[in-house]
Amino acid sequence: MKPSPFNYLNVTTIENALDALSSNDNARLIAGGQSLVPMMNFRLAQPDLIIDISNINELKNVTEEKDYVEIGSLLTHTNAINSICLKKYFPVISNALKNVAHHTIRNQGTVGGSIANADPASEWPLLINLLDCSIKVKSKKNTREIPATKFFESHFVTNLKENEIIISIKIPKIQNLYGWSFHEESPREGDFAIVETGVIIEIENNNIIKNANIIIGGVDEKVIKLNNIENFIIGMNINEDLCKFDEKIVLTNIHPISDNHSSEEYKKHLSIVLLKKAINSAKKQILSKLND
Ligand SMILES: Cc1cc2nc3c(=O)[nH]c(=O)nc-3n(C[C@H](O)[C@H](O)[C@H](O)COP(=O)(O)OP(=O)(O)OC[C@H]3O[C@@H](n4cnc5c(N)ncnc54)[C@H](O)[C@@H]3O)c2cc1C
């Protein structure tokens, strides 16, 4: 398939991109093109104007501040995997992103494009929720920060307005001793996940769980934060069995549907299996840190 005819504009500043976006009714930004180009080829997207933002260098940085790390929206999956700063503070990012597609796609695809695309089986939307990030977006008249919990609305739908650009993502540093894990199951290496889970567990000095973030993707219209399971394990001692929760509480929070890859029943089964695996991996990591 070929895309419908379109005009192309290359910009090198945020201001020029915002000007072009606000003065054209049917314009689309293009970053890595790894989702937009296939959509255009299938004519699921038919923009009149493509605004190429991939040469705006100020959107490619990783900046460390005292309490958070800020990543530009044009950071590619590969550069995120290789970032020494991200590996130091958030090793779960490189661990999860290695599952995104293949080298060529990871070299082009960006964090901004991935979260704007909002596929509920993608790795970045899960990570953004798991790490309690906020998303900085800008229009010609306004700049705002959207918490991860409010950014994703449904399949391929976000809180982003048509005249806004994602500028950066702020990732708060985790202050307590913590364990993390990410697990996914996909039909073949590099395919989108059938189910993906991410867990972060933080403990206090007395080994009591102070905070937990438990996120699951691929089983609903957006990635889901499993508050019930988080509340179940908060306050427990890390040495206890953290997986003795009622599995029904997980199933009431997710709504998978059958597709070409697997049935609804299989996705539900996989959700429980991966969730327990992820919680136990995070716990094991904390226990090994405590024994160091
Ligand atoms: C074969 C294949 C397999 C894939 N497998 C996976 C996978 O396993 N996991 C996964 O997570 N992804 C996968 N992807 C998608 C890939 O990760 C894309 O990189 C990502 O979804 C989009 O990033 P992009 O930079 O290419 O965005 P683009 O395709 O350029 O843009 C996507 C959308 O985001 C908008 N956009 C882009 N940048 C911004 C911005 N800064 N502000 C506002 N809007 C913006 C665009 O207008 C467009 O609507 C796969 C893609 C392909 C082709």
The ligand as a Tripos MOL2 file, in Angstrom:
@<TRIPOS>MOLECULE
LIG
   53    58     1     0     0
SMALL
NO_CHARGES

@<TRIPOS>ATOM
      1 C1          7.3260   -4.2610   13.0160 C.3       1 LIG1
      2 C2          7.1730   -3.3740   14.2320 C.ar      1 LIG1
      3 C3          7.2300   -3.9530   15.4900 C.ar      1 LIG1
      4 C4          7.0870   -3.1550   16.6150 C.ar      1 LIG1
      5 N1          7.1430   -3.7600   17.8420 N.ar      1 LIG1
      6 C5          7.0330   -3.0050   18.9490 C.ar      1 LIG1
      7 C6          7.0970   -3.5930   20.2630 C.ar      1 LIG1
      8 O1          7.2980   -4.8030   20.4320 O.2       1 LIG1
      9 N2          6.9270   -2.7710   21.3280 N.ar      1 LIG1
     10 C7          6.7160   -1.4150   21.1820 C.ar      1 LIG1
     11 O2          6.5890   -0.7140   22.1920 O.2       1 LIG1
     12 N3          6.6640   -0.8440   19.9690 N.ar      1 LIG1
     13 C8          6.8130   -1.5910   18.8650 C.ar      1 LIG1
     14 N4          6.7510   -0.9880   17.6330 N.ar      1 LIG1
     15 C9          6.4710    0.4790   17.5570 C.3       1 LIG1
     16 C10         7.7760    1.2700   17.7030 C.3       1 LIG1
     17 O3          8.2900    1.1150   19.0130 O.3       1 LIG1
     18 C11         7.6130    2.7790   17.4530 C.3       1 LIG1
     19 O4          8.8770    3.3110   17.5950 O.3       1 LIG1
     20 C12         6.8050    3.6020   18.4030 C.3       1 LIG1
     21 O5          5.5600    3.0720   18.6200 O.3       1 LIG1
     22 C13         6.5650    5.0160   17.8120 C.3       1 LIG1
     23 O6          7.7110    5.7930   17.9030 O.3       1 LIG1
     24 P1          8.1440    6.7050   16.6670 P.3       1 LIG1
     25 O7          9.1690    7.6440   17.2070 O.co2     1 LIG1
     26 O8          8.5450    5.8660   15.5220 O.co2     1 LIG1
     27 O9          6.7970    7.5240   16.3750 O.3       1 LIG1
     28 P2          6.1300    7.9510   14.9920 P.3       1 LIG1
     29 O10         5.7720    6.7440   14.2140 O.co2     1 LIG1
     30 O11         6.9590    8.9690   14.3100 O.co2     1 LIG1
     31 O12         4.8240    8.6530   15.5610 O.3       1 LIG1
     32 C14         3.8150    7.9010   16.2060 C.3       1 LIG1
     33 C15         2.7260    8.8760   16.6820 C.3       1 LIG1
     34 O13         3.2460    9.7190   17.7010 O.3       1 LIG1
     35 C16         3.1050   11.1070   17.3310 C.3       1 LIG1
     36 N5          4.3110   11.7690   17.8660 N.ar      1 LIG1
     37 C17         5.6020   11.4140   17.6640 C.ar      1 LIG1
     38 N6          6.4200   12.1730   18.3910 N.ar      1 LIG1
     39 C18         5.6390   13.0500   19.0720 C.ar      1 LIG1
     40 C19         5.9060   14.1020   20.0070 C.ar      1 LIG1
     41 N7          7.1450   14.4200   20.4310 N.pl3     1 LIG1
     42 N8          4.8580   14.8030   20.4980 N.ar      1 LIG1
     43 C20         3.5840   14.4880   20.1250 C.ar      1 LIG1
     44 N9          3.2620   13.5040   19.2690 N.ar      1 LIG1
     45 C21         4.2870   12.7920   18.7440 C.ar      1 LIG1
     46 C22         3.0080   11.1020   15.8120 C.3       1 LIG1
     47 O14         2.3180   12.2380   15.3360 O.3       1 LIG1
     48 C23         2.2280    9.8220   15.5720 C.3       1 LIG1
     49 O15         0.8540   10.0380   15.7960 O.3       1 LIG1
     50 C24         6.9060   -1.7540   16.4760 C.ar      1 LIG1
     51 C25         6.8720   -1.1590   15.2160 C.ar      1 LIG1
     52 C26         7.0120   -1.9600   14.0930 C.ar      1 LIG1
     53 C27         6.9930   -1.3040   12.7500 C.3       1 LIG1
@<TRIPOS>BOND
     1     1     2 1
     2     2     3 ar
     3     2    52 ar
     4     3     4 ar
     5     4     5 ar
     6     4    50 ar
     7     5     6 ar
     8     6     7 ar
     9     6    13 1
    10     7     8 2
    11     7     9 ar
    12     9    10 ar
    13    10    11 2
    14    10    12 ar
    15    12    13 ar
    16    13    14 ar
    17    14    15 1
    18    14    50 ar
    19    15    16 1
    20    16    17 1
    21    16    18 1
    22    18    19 1
    23    18    20 1
    24    20    21 1
    25    20    22 1
    26    22    23 1
    27    23    24 1
    28    24    25 2
    29    24    26 1
    30    24    27 1
    31    27    28 1
    32    28    29 2
    33    28    30 1
    34    28    31 1
    35    31    32 1
    36    32    33 1
    37    33    34 1
    38    33    48 1
    39    34    35 1
    40    35    36 1
    41    35    46 1
    42    36    37 ar
    43    36    45 ar
    44    37    38 ar
    45    38    39 ar
    46    39    40 ar
    47    39    45 ar
    48    40    41 1
    49    40    42 ar
    50    42    43 ar
    51    43    44 ar
    52    44    45 ar
    53    46    47 1
    54    46    48 1
    55    48    49 1
    56    50    51 ar
    57    51    52 ar
    58    52    53 1
@<TRIPOS>SUBSTRUCTURE
     1 LIG1         1 GROUP 0 **** ****
